[in-house]
Amino acid sequence: MRTALAIARKDLRQRIRDRSAIVVGVIAPVVIAGLMSLAFNGVNNFHFTLGLVELDHGPVAAQLVRALDAPQLKRVITVQTVATKAQAASEIRSGVLAAALVIPAGFSSSVTGQHPEALTTLTSNNATIAGDVATSVASSFVAQVNADRLAFATAVAAGAPRRDTAQLIGIVARLRIPLQAVERPIGAHELKVISYYSPGMAIFFLLFTISYTARSFFVDRSQGMIERMRAAPVRPVEILAGKALSVFVYGVVSLATIGVVTTAAFGADWGAPGPAAVLGLALVFSVICLTALTIGLARTQRQAEGIGSIIVFGLALLGGDFFFISSAPSAIKHLALLTPNGWAIRGFTDLATIGGGFATIVEPVVAVLIFSAVVGAVALSLARRAVSS
Amino acid sequence: MTLTSSPGGATGAGAPAPGRTPVLDCAGLTKSFGTRLAVDGVGFRIFEGEVYGLLGPNGAGKTTTMKMVCGLLEPDKGTITIAGQQAIGNLDVKALIGYVPQDVALYPDLTARENLEFLARLYKLGRRTVAARVDEALELTELTDRRNDRLDSFSGGMKRRMNIAAGLLNHPKLLVLDEPTVGVDPQSRHAILERVQAFGREGLAVVYTTHYMEEAERVCDRVGIIDHGHLIAEGTRRELVAQLGEQDRISLSATGDLERLAEACRGVTGVTSAATAENSVHLVAGEGRHLLPAILEAADAAGIAVTSVDVVEPDLEAVFLNLTGTALRE
C-alpha cells in the first residue's frame, strides 16, 4: 500500500505540474458547460412574438383572439397585431416576428357555410419551432370549430327544430374537445440545461484521464521507470494500484470541483450531495477500469493515445455527453445504457429532477459497477502483463 | 563520499578467496526470446568487494543476463542466489540489489530530490531514512545545491551520476551497473569509473557490463567475456591475457578493402586471429614484431596500402579477438 501511495503521489505531482491537467480536469469542463448552457438556454425559456393579421372581425375570429390571450399561451407567445399579411411577412423576414397567423376576411361567416375559409400561418426557416407552435395553435382552434360544426350538423340531421338554431349554437359553442395534451413533468423540478451539461462535460473531460494515464504509463515505460520500479521490491499489481489511485484522486477532485463551481456559478443542480457523490465514485471506478483496459490493450504510447481517444469519444457520443439523450434516436438511447457515462448522466439528471436520494441512484450505480466489473476483469490480466513485460 | 577523481587504480578483493560466500552466484542461466537464444548457460560468482566486468559486444547477452539477475526477466533455466537467498521470484531479494540501467531512468519533470525520494520510497523505507538516503545520494553526486532543480535542466553527465546514485538508495549488497558510461563525456566518464572502483573498495559487490575493453581493464577485478549468449572466458586480466601466451596484438590501418586485408593476413603463418574493426584490421600473432614483414608483404600482394602499424602488448581486446575471431567493436 505504501508503494502504491508513493506512485500515486508522484503521478499526481507530475499531473499538477503539467498545467494541462488542471485545464482539462476543471477549467475546460466548467467553461464548456457554461457556454453550452448559454447556447441552449432558449430551450428552457422558449418564447416568441406571433403576428396576428385580423382581417375578419367576426365572432369566430374574436374567439380565436381570446384563445391566443389564454394564460397557458402567454408563457410562450406574445401576440402583436399587424395590419396586413404583407407587413407580417416583412416583419418575419426582418426578425421582428417569429411567425404570424392570418384570419382572412369572411372567416366567421364562412364557418357556417359549405366552403369555410382557411386560417393561414406564416413561418420562417429561422424560427421553425415558433412556426410549428403557431400552426399547432391554429390547428387546435380549427379542430374545435370543426367539432362545433359537426355537432350542429348532427343535431339538425337528428331533427332539431330550425327555430332552436340560436339555442343550438349556444350549446355547441360551450362544448370542448375532451382530449387535450396537457404537460405534466414527471420530475419534481424542471431539468435545466446547465444541470444536464455540467455533469455531461465533467464526465466527458474525466474520460480524458483514460488516455492521459495510459499515455503516461507508456512514457514511464519508455523512460525505463517501470523497469526501475520493478527492480525494487514492488509487485506489478502495486504499480497498477498506484496508477489507479492517482486516477481516483484526480477524478474525484475534478468532479467535486466542477460540481461546486457549476452549482455556485451557474445554478446547476447535481442532486443531493450524498447520492451524487456515490454516483461520482462509481463513475470514477469505471474510469480506472477503462484506463487499465487501455494500458492492457496498447503496446506503445501512440497506441495508448489512439485507443484512449476511441474510448473517450465513443463513450461520450453514445452516452449523451454532448446532447440531451432524451431527444436522441431510440437506438442511441439503448446504446447509452451500455455506457457508464450514459448511466451516470441519467443518474445525475434523475437526482436533479426527481430527487429521491439514494433510491434514485441505485439502478445507475449498479449498472456502472457491473460495467466496471466486466471491463476490470478483462483489463486486470492484460494490464498486469503490460507491467511485467 | 563523492563522485570525483581520486588517486589509485583498480583494486578490490581480487580473485575470490576459497570458502567465502558469494554475494551473487548464478549458474546455467538461459533465456530465449521466441526462437532466438539470447543467453545460453551463463554462470558466474561475485564476492563482496569485487568489481566483476561482463565484457562483450552489443547484443552479446550482457543486458539480458543483468535483467535476469535483477529479477526483471525470468530465466528459462538456471539458478540465481543473492547473499545466500534464492533470487528467482523472490521479491525480498530485490532489496539487496541496486540496479543502474543503461539509459538514464529518472523523471525529467521532477526535481533531483523528488526523483530520489520517490525511488527510495519504493524500498519501503521510513520517512527519516528516505530523507537521509536522499541527502547522502545528493552529496555523493555533488548535486546538493541542485536538489530542487528539475532533472531536465541537468547536463548529461549530471543525469548519469544521478542515475547511479538512485541505484544506491537502498544500500545494496550487489550493485548492477549496465553500461553506465554510454554517451558520457570523458570527464564524467572518468569520475564514474573512479566511483565504481571506490564501490569495490567500500565492500560492495559490483557487476559492471561494458563493451569498452579499456573500462573493463581499468575498473574490474575479474572479467567474464560473453559472446552470442555464452560466457566464453573468465578470470582476472592477467589470467585472461596469459591464455594468449607470447602473442601480440597488431593493429593495421589501411585504405581499401579491409576484409580482404584480414583474409590475406590470416594466411600468414603465426597469425592466429584477424578481424576488422573501426577502419582497421586487428591481428593476434605470436611474436608479432617478427611477423610484420610477412604481414605487410601479404597486404601488398592483396593490393591494400597499409598506412600505419601498431604492435601492442596483449590485452582483453586481443583475448576477445583470439577467442571469437571478431573484434569487440565491429
Chai-1 contact restraints between the chains, C-beta under 6 A:
chainA,res_idxA,chainB,res_idxB,connection_type,confidence,min_distance_angstrom,max_distance_angstrom,comment,restraint_id
A,R2,B,K124,contact,1.0,0.0,6.0,A-B,restraint_1
A,T3,B,L122,contact,1.0,0.0,6.0,A-B,restraint_2
A,A6,B,R121,contact,1.0,0.0,6.0,A-B,restraint_3
A,K10,B,F118,contact,1.0,0.0,6.0,A-B,restraint_4
A,Q14,B,D109,contact,1.0,0.0,6.0,A-B,restraint_5
A,R17,B,D109,contact,1.0,0.0,6.0,A-B,restraint_6
A,G224,B,P101,contact,1.0,0.0,6.0,A-B,restraint_7
A,G224,B,D103,contact,1.0,0.0,6.0,A-B,restraint_8
A,G224,B,A105,contact,1.0,0.0,6.0,A-B,restraint_9
A,M225,B,A105,contact,1.0,0.0,6.0,A-B,restraint_10
A,E227,B,L72,contact,1.0,0.0,6.0,A-B,restraint_11
A,R228,B,A105,contact,1.0,0.0,6.0,A-B,restraint_12
A,M229,B,L122,contact,1.0,0.0,6.0,A-B,restraint_13
A,R230,B,L72,contact,1.0,0.0,6.0,A-B,restraint_14
A,A231,B,C70,contact,1.0,0.0,6.0,A-B,restraint_15
A,A231,B,Y99,contact,1.0,0.0,6.0,A-B,restraint_16
A,A232,B,K94,contact,1.0,0.0,6.0,A-B,restraint_17
A,A232,B,L122,contact,1.0,0.0,6.0,A-B,restraint_18
A,A232,B,Y123,contact,1.0,0.0,6.0,A-B,restraint_19
A,P233,B,L91,contact,1.0,0.0,6.0,A-B,restraint_20
A,P233,B,K94,contact,1.0,0.0,6.0,A-B,restraint_21
A,P233,B,A95,contact,1.0,0.0,6.0,A-B,restraint_22
A,V234,B,L122,contact,1.0,0.0,6.0,A-B,restraint_23
